[in-house]
Amino acid sequence: MTHWHGDEDAIEHAFIVKAPLDELFFTAIREDQRIKKSKSQHTSADEILDPGLIVTDEFSEDDWEDLNVIHDILSPFTVWLLQLQGLSSQIKCSKGLVADVIPAMDELLSHLEQARINY
């Protein structure tokens, strides 16, 4: 079964683990710098270059803000998906009748149009 709201769930989880994730990157970067410093005393600069450095994977504040915007855009899709499947605890909808789908499409289209203006 495909879970179309998986990306939104992953972003939401990323915000839950933001502090430990930031600490992981900080520690890894500090360790990488320590190793580089140690190696630079024994090798030339060309030998210590590593294209897969953890430094390039660190999330900046701009990255977190981008994830927040993406989450805001995707969130109504998750709400409607659950409602149309009859899985929402907020509203019990019948499962995907056209009468339920058309209001969802209207609301989501309005949401996307507003997001386009905002972002």
C-alpha positions in Angstrom: 0.0 0.0 0.0 1.4 3.4 -0.9 1.3 6.1 1.7 1.2 9.4 -0.2 1.7 11.3 3.1 5.0 9.7 3.8 7.1 12.7 2.9 5.0 14.9 5.2 5.4 12.4 8.0 9.2 12.2 7.4 9.5 16.0 7.6 7.4 16.1 10.8 9.6 13.4 12.3 12.7 15.4 11.3 11.4 18.3 13.4 10.9 16.0 16.3 14.6 14.8 16.1 16.0 18.2 15.1 18.1 18.8 18.2 19.7 15.3 18.2 20.2 15.5 14.5 21.9 18.9 14.8 24.1 17.5 17.6 25.0 14.5 15.4 26.2 16.8 12.6 28.0 19.1 15.0 29.9 16.1 16.5 30.7 14.5 13.2 32.0 17.8 11.8 34.1 18.4 14.8 35.5 14.9 14.5 36.2 15.4 10.8 38.0 18.6 11.5 40.1 16.8 14.2 41.0 14.0 11.8 41.9 16.5 9.0 44.1 18.5 11.4 45.9 15.3 12.5 46.3 14.1 8.9 47.5 17.5 7.7 50.5 17.2 10.0 51.5 13.9 8.2 50.3 14.2 4.6 49.9 16.7 1.8 46.6 18.6 1.4 45.6 16.6 -1.7 45.6 13.3 0.2 43.1 14.5 2.9 40.4 15.8 0.5 37.3 13.6 0.9 34.3 14.4 -1.5 31.8 12.8 0.9 32.5 15.0 3.9 29.7 15.2 6.5 30.1 19.0 6.3 28.1 19.1 3.1 25.2 17.2 4.7 24.7 19.6 7.6 21.2 21.3 7.7 21.4 25.0 7.8 18.7 27.2 9.3 17.6 27.9 5.7 17.2 24.2 5.1 15.0 23.8 8.2 12.9 26.8 7.1 12.5 25.1 3.6 11.4 21.9 5.3 8.9 23.9 7.3 7.5 25.5 4.2 7.3 22.1 2.4 5.5 20.6 5.5 3.0 23.5 5.5 2.3 22.9 1.8 1.9 19.1 2.2 -0.1 19.0 5.5 -3.6 19.6 4.0 -3.0 16.8 1.6 -2.4 14.4 4.5 -5.5 15.7 6.3 -7.7 15.2 3.2 -6.1 11.8 2.4 -7.0 10.5 5.8 -10.5 12.0 5.7 -11.2 10.5 2.3 -10.0 7.1 3.5 -12.3 7.4 6.5 -9.3 7.3 8.8 -9.4 10.8 10.2 -10.2 11.1 13.9 -11.5 14.6 13.2 -14.2 14.0 10.6 -15.8 10.8 9.4 -16.1 10.9 5.6 -17.4 8.2 3.4 -14.6 6.6 1.5 -13.9 8.6 -1.7 -17.3 9.4 -3.1 -17.2 12.1 -5.7 -19.2 14.3 -3.4 -16.3 14.1 -0.9 -13.5 14.3 -3.5 -14.6 17.5 -5.3 -14.6 19.7 -2.1 -11.2 18.2 -1.3 -9.8 19.1 -4.7 -11.3 22.7 -4.4 -9.7 23.2 -1.0 -6.3 21.8 -2.1 -6.3 23.9 -5.2 -7.0 27.0 -3.2 -4.3 26.0 -0.7 -1.7 25.6 -3.6 -2.7 28.9 -5.1 -2.2 30.6 -1.8 1.1 28.8 -1.2 2.3 30.0 -4.7 1.6 33.6 -3.6 3.1 33.2 -0.2 6.3 31.4 -1.3 
